[in-house]
Amino acid sequence: MYKKITALMLAGVLGLAAGQAGAAGIKEIRWGVDGGYPPFDVLSPSGEITGFDPDIAKAVCAELKARCVFVKQPFDSMIAALNANKYDAIIASLNITPEREKEVAFTDKYYASAPQLVARKGSKQGLTGKTVGVQSGSIHEALAKKLWGSKGVKITTYANQDNVYLDLASGRIDAALQDNIQAATSFLNTEHGKNFAFLGPKLGDGGSTPVAIALRKNDSELKAAINHALAAIRANGQYEKIRKQYFSFDIYN
């Protein structure tokens, strides 16, 4: 029994050392961010990127003793810019999808979400003849086109989620499709969103899908280091500390 326990302890120490050793050469991580998806990322008037996503990135960098640099990039060109070496990783609430996995590698998840419509209170669920707004390049754009593109529903795309909500509030579109967590904690929680609500159930497969950090496919060392750091901040309570700053409910499971 003693030998077994000793072996397990040694394995744990070696595993930790391996993670630390893998991160040893990483001095800086450049993160691609969107800046228009509150409360996950927001561009302040001073030009600073704030929100849940950059706070997680900062916690990862602190764990790896690496410098954090944020690079603002339009959402619909984020993956192309990553693969063109404009930055090292994307932290922009990217859901893991088979299509994206053809172009990038993903870390372990750092939260999970589900797509859901938002419309004015009292709206009927039928969308024929209506207009639905989505963020360009998002999984919500692809899902909206798949579900309603051939059914008389106009799909309008926007550079960022804030612009989707502006047109929804002004009546230029009839509904918006986005992550339910994002809608509940931003637009629906504001004065502009007080007359709006979720329309119908969660879409997709009806469940939550994992959200992760995207990396170039050949960056295996960085992937291992970030996964090590994500596990560490989950274990030491830093993740929950950050989560509670933005959400009153669990977003991981």
N, C-alpha and C positions, 0 to 999 in steps of 0.2 A: 504493500500500500504506500509506504514511504517513497519507494522508487517511482511509483506511478505519479504521486503528487509532485515530487521533485521534477519529473519529466514534464508535467503539465505546466508548472511554474516556469521552467526553462523555456518551453515553447512560447509562453506568453511574453517573456522578456525578449526573446529573439524576434518575435513578431513585432513588438513595439520598436525594438532597435532597427529592424528592417524598415519600418515605416519612417522613422526619424532619419535613417541613412538615406532613404529614397528622396526625402525632402531637403537634404543637406545642401544640394547644389542649386536649389531654387531660391534666388535672391529677390525676385520681383515677379508679380503676376499682373498682367494687363487684362482687365476685364471689359468686355463689350457689354454696354448697358443701353437701355432704350430711353429712360427718363420720362416716359409718359404713361405709366401704368400704376397709378396709386392704389393701395399703399405699398406696392412692391418696389417700384422705383419712381422717383419724382425729381424733376429738375427745379431747383430753387431759383428765385430771382437772381441770386448771386452766382448762379452757374454750378452750384454743388449738387451732386447726385445723392439723394437720401432715400431711405425706405428699407423694407425688409430685405430685399435682395442684396443691396450694397452692404447692409449690416452683417449679413451672413458671409459675404465675401471678405469683409474686414476681419471677422472672427476666424475664418480659414487662414488668412494671411498671418494673423497674430499667432495662431497655433503652429504655423510653419516658419515663423520668424522671417517672413517675406514682406516686401514693400507692396502695397496695393496701389494700382493706377487704374482709373476708370476712363473709358473711351466711349463717348456717346456715338451711337450708330442707329440709323433708321431701322426699325424692326424687320422690314421685309428684305433687307440686304445683310442681316447680321451673320448668317452662315457663310455667305460668299466672302465677307470681310474677314471672318475668322480664318478661312482657308487661304486667304491672301496674306496671312500673317500680320494683319493690322492690330491684332491683340491675341492673347493666349487662350482665353476662355470666355464663354458667354454666360452671364448670369442675368437672365431676363424672363424668368417664368416660362421657360421652354418645356412644353410637355414632350415626353418621349413618344415618338411615333416611328413606325417602320420606314416611312419616307425619309425622315430626318436621319435615321440610323444609317442610311445609305451614304450620307455625306459627312457625318460627324460621329464621334464617340461620346457617350454620356457617362457621367459619374453616377454614383448611387443617388437616389432621390433626396431632395431636401424639403419637399412637401408634396401634396397631392390635391388635385382639383377636378371639377366636372363642369362641362359647358351647360349654360342655361340661358334662356331668353329673358329679357326684361322689357316690359311694355307699360303703357299707361294703365293704371288701375281700372278694371272693368272691361279691358280689351278681350275680344273673343280669340280663341286659340287658332282659328283658321287664318292662314297667312296669304291666301291667294289674292293677288292684286295689291299686296302690301309691299313695303320696302324694309329690309333688314340691314342694319349696319354692322360691320365687322372691321377689326384691325387687319390691315393688309399683311399678308404673309403668315398669319396666325393659323392655328389648327381650326379656329372658328370660321375662318373664311372657307377653308376646304370643306368643313362639315356643312356649312350653310349651302354651298353650291351642290354638294352631294344630296342633301335632303330636299332642297327646294328649288334648285336652279332650273329644273325642267317643269316646275309646277306653278308657273305664273307668279313667282315671287322675285322681286328685284333685289339683288345683293349689291350693296354699296360699300366700297372699301375706303378706309381712312388710314392716314399715316400713323396715328396713335389713338389710344382708347379715349383720351379726353375729348377729341374731336367727334368721336362716335356719340358720346354723351351730350355734347353741345347740340348736335342735330336732333337727337332723341328728345331732349327737353324743349327744343323749339318747334317740334312737330314736323321737321323735314324728313324724318324716317319714322316708321311705325314701331319698330322693335330693335333691340340690340342683342347680339349674341356674344358672350364672353364667359370667363371663369366665374362660377357662382361666388367663390370667396371674394374675388376682386369686386364684383358688383355689390355684394352685401356690405362690404367695409368701406366703399368709396361712394359711388353715385347714390345708392339707395339710402345712404347715411347722411345725405346732405340736404340742404333746403331745396335745391333744384330737383332732387329725386324723390321728394316726399309724396308726389302723386303717382309714383311708379312702383311696380312690384314684379316679382318673378312671374312669368307666364308659362304655365305647364311644368312638366317634370324635368329632371336632369336629362340631357340628351346624350348622344353617343351610345355607349352600352349601358347607360343608366348608373354607372359607378364612377369612382374617381380614377384619374390617370396620374401617374407619377410625373413630377416636375424635377428636372435635374440640370446640372451644369454641362454645357457642351464644350467639347475639345476637339482638336484635330485628331484624326484617327491614329496618327503615329506618335502621339504624345503620351505614351504609356506611363512614363515616370511621373508626369504631372497628374495624370488620372489617379495613380496609386497614392500620391501625396495628398491630393484633395480628398479622396475617399477616407484616408487616414484621419485627416483633419475634421471632416464631417462627423465621423464616428466619435472622435474625441470631444467635440463640442456638444454632441448629443449626450455623451456619458457624463461630462462635467457640469452640465446644467446651463451652459452658455446659450445653447440653442433655445431652450425654454425661456430664458431671460429675454432674449430678443423677440421671440414669438409673442410674449405677453405685452410687449410694447405696442404691438399692432393688432393683435387678435385676442378676443376673449374666449376662444374655443380652439380645440386641437385642429391643426391643419396638416399634420404629418400622416395620419392614418385615414 
